[in-house]
Structures are given as structure tokens and as C-alpha cells.
Amino acid sequence: MTTVPQSVPREAARIRSMVDIYLSTARMAVASEFQYRTGHYFFLLGMIAEPVIYLVVWTTIADQQGGEVQGLSAGYFAAYYIVWTLVRNMNIVFGAPYWEYRIREGDLNRDLLRPVLPLHYDIAWFAGWKVVMIVLWLPIAFALSLVFDPTLSPRPAEIVTFAIAIWGAYLIRTMLQESLGMLCFWTTRGAAIFDLYMTVELLLSGRLVPLPLMPDWVQDISRFLPFQWAFYFPIESLVGDLSNQELVQGLFVQLLWILIGLAIFRVAWRSAIKRYSAVGG
Amino acid sequence: MAEHAVVVDRLEKVFDVPERDPGLVAATKGLFRRKTREVRAVDGISFTVDQGEVVGFLGPNGAGKTTTLKMLSGLLHPSGGEGRVLGFVPARRQREFLSRITLVMGNRNQLQWDLPALDSYELNRAIYRIPREEFAPLRDELIELLDIGDLVRKPVRQLSLGERMKAEIVGALLHKPRVLFLDEPTIGLDVTMQKRIRTFVADYNERYGATVLLTSHYMADVEALCKRVVVIHHGTILYDGVLSGLAETFAAYKTIGVALENGHADLSAYGEVIHRDGDWITLRVPKAETSAVTAKLLADEQVLDLNVEDPPIEDVIELVFAQEKPE
């Protein structure tokens, strides 16, 4: 007869409890964000201005160069930037500057009184927010598709990978931004560092241009940094022509960056919380 | 002897506060050399609170009350000394510890602003792992006790300050904390609402045997709830004892109320006349002279009624708070 260690049911209860916390928080986020649906729609409409500008520029260049830019067609650009809008939404997380606000306004006091790491609450809340945004995004994506005629014919494996990769992207960026946010425990002037980070991310993630259009050395560097795995890879998994092996590898690299980000966050959090001065009430 | 729920042993908190002179020159200097000043917010305080005891934690603004409560609830790491709550070291922030305490700050919102309080309560159920079969009856009981049945379905942002405070308190107690840190829970509320919350806290303490450490600038809160007070000023403890003993320790005078047959008599020779209401005259006399003045009054005047009292608690507290920081 085998005996089950006592820690197994305790661990199962802990996991059940975490799932309960995630679901309750996400449900609250959905309920709360739906109250601001009109505001979110305007936000989304404002946000598509950026990819539409990129799209118009690249389509024009492609037309002038006989229909392609370095092998990428106008239809590819259309697909890339339409999917871009969803991935960009998935990339919106509790950003580093929010930590500054959270500390200054005393909101962190409330979060710290709860017997749950604030990171869990942040992930769960914005996961709920994403659900709202995806629902609102669908008609916008449909309208953009009618206007720009994207070339998009993904295989089932690509669709499945994309569905996982956008959440992987969300978690990578959450971990990195939350880790960066820990700087707020040391300085009240983190804004300059956050801006620098955002600039590097903009260039190396595929947000500004698809990475194949960047110089080779930039592509080489970006392969070893987390940014493209939170932006270019999810888009490319649906729009590009990656093999099944490349898709699986991409998901593993995402997982690796999530774990690296989590480890950085945990180390930073342990030191940061000792420095917390609990201002703002 | 009752077990201590809270043990504070030479607890300290020192903040490094940046400071500079006004103006562009000082700002430029600050780029190269940052000046900071050490502020000892809590300076080696010690006290204990027994299980089930309700203690008033008094002091003027900036005395170190809230900093102490934040250290005891695990928000702040002490710079020195030690605090223990229910046997736990708060700074370690263990789940078991955080699930047994609550900190209610009168000026802070802990509920989700855009949603009805019921949604926030549901989240607390998940966070504190309250079994569903226990959660609903307790939630409904607390809602009924504070009479907010018709408010908990409204978005929190639409509640008045008093209504929101009551909803906050329900949310903070759903996990049946054994230690309550209440930081000015009645601040900004009208008299009726203050009274309601006082009654509720007393009821909760009696019903669940919870320990309460309460800060408040309203002496009515303290008088209604606390037999014992700890007075903190400039980060150090000035007094720890029964509320009525405060006047004994700090007030240098007593008041003598007297009614004379000749209501218009001039009593200024006996002490300072601080109030006259018809035939009733109130005198302020140095504490050491109270007996002598009383005897002289009874001997020399035709006294109809007389009583000797400590000054009102508000006046005593004012005296305590006016004390200068020791060099």
C-alpha cells in the first residue's frame, strides 16, 4: 500500500485556493472594466493609429518597390499590423511607473495587508482586463481586415501556438515590468530608466518594424533579449511561416523568459519590501 | 494571567528623509550631494496588549502611532527592537499572520472603487480562503450589525464617507481577525456614525474576544472603548495605564464645582474661576492644594453642593501633547 504524504493534499488545497483568487480577481476586473467600455473603445481606436501609420508607410514602400520589401508583401504587412493591435493589447501590463503611483498613493499598503503576493493580484486583474479588450478588439480587427486586405492563412498549429503565445507575451512583459518597477523602492526618479527601457524595447521587439527589416546585428542581439518573444514571436507565429519545431521552440523560449523574469522579481521584491516606507496613509 | 496578543519590545523605526533648501542653487547642489536627515519616528518603545484587550493608542500627529501600527501589521520593517503579534514576527509577513490581523485606516479605501462592496467581499473570501459555508452567514451578520444591507449593492464610489467606512469595516473583518489595528476609524464621520462604529467595535470585541489597538483623535472613541491607553509622543511612550490615571499623571490641577447659598460670592481667592453657570461655579486649583481649598470653602462659605473632579480628558490630552521633545 502506498502512503500519500500529507503535503500533497495541502499543496492541492493551495493550488485550488490560488485558482479561486485568480478567478475572483479576473471576474472583478471584467465587471469593473465593462463599466468603462466606451472609454476602452476610444482607447483602442486611439491605439490603432500607431499601427495604421506603420502599415500605410510600409504598404507605400512595398508598392514603390514592386509589391515587396525585403521579401515581405503588402498583405504580410497588413496581417502583421492587424495582429499587432491584439499583441500590443496583451503587452499592456501593470507597468513599472504604476509602482511609483502605488507607493506614493498608499495603495500598496492595502495590497500588502493581504496574505497574497501583489504580483498574483496584478496578473489576475489584467488577465480579466485582457478578456474585455479582446472582446472589444474583434470588431476593430474585422474592420481593419476589410480595409487593408491582409494575407493570413494560418495552420491549426499556428493558431494554437498564437493563442498560447499571446498569454506568454503577457506574462513575460508582466515579469519584466514588475521587476523594473522594484526600482521605485530605491528611487523616486525611475521615469528616465523606464523611458530608456521602453525605447530599447520599441526597437528590439518588432513593435516599430518587423524584425526581418532590421539590420542583421540587431536581429542577432534581439534573439538573446526578451523583447521579441513578447511581441514579434506571437505575431509571427500566426502571420509568418514558422515550422512546428520553431513554434514549439518559441514557446519554450517564452517560458524561459517568464521564469527568468519571475526569479528577478522575487529577488528584487525581497530586498524592496524591506525598504518600503509605507507613505501615503 | 491573560496571554499577550501584542508584544512590543524596544521597537524602533528610523527614516532617512531627504531635505534641501529652496532655490535653484540648492537644487543644483543636490545633484551632486544629496542631504538626508535621520528621523526617529519610533524610538525604542515597549508595551504589551493582552488577548481580548482594547487599548487606546494616543498621540498627536507625527507622534509615531501609525508607524507603530504599520510595523505591527507587517507593512514596515523595524529599524530595531522587535514586535510580535500572536507570536508572529510581523515583518516576516507569513500568510498565517496576515490572515489573523486587520488594519483599518480611516482615510484609506480598501474596497474596489467602481464595484459594489459585495464584489470586494467575494474577493476577500478567496484571498483569505474563507469556506463558502462560513462566509455568507458571517458577511450577512456583519452587514446587519452595521445596517448597510441596502448599500452593499451600490458602487463604492457612490457611498458617503460614513457609509463607505462601514462597508470597509465589514470587508476588513470577514476573515474574523483576532487582532484589529484601527487607525482613526471614525475620522471625518458625523457623531451618529462615530457612535455606531464605536458600538460595533465593542460588540465585535465582546463577541469574538478580539484584541484591539485603536488610535483616534476623538476622545469619545477612547472613553467608550478603552480602559487602558498608551500615549506616544516624539516616538517615545509617555504613559501606559488606565485612562482615568492620565489626569493623575499629567494634570497639574483639579476642578472644584461648588453651589453656594450666596450665588454671587467672589471665589477668586480660592482659585481661578473658569466657569459660572447660574449658582454653580467651577474653580481650577493646583492639585496639591485641592484638599486645603475644599476644606476652606466648606469652613468659610455656605456650601449647598460641592464636587472635586479631574479636568476633562480632552484638556489632559492637550497638556500631554503640548510637551516638548526631550533634548
Interface residues (C-beta under 8 A of the other chain):
Chain A: S17 D20 I21 L23 S24 T25 M28 A31 S32 Q35 Y36 G106 N109 R110 L112 L113 R114 P115 V116 I273 K274 Y276 S277 A278 G281
Chain B: F15 T67 K70 S73 G74 L75 L76 H77 A91 R93 R95 F97 L98 S99 T102 L103 M105 N107 R108 N109 Q110 Q112 D114 L115 D119 S120 E122 L123 R125 A126 I127 Y128 R129
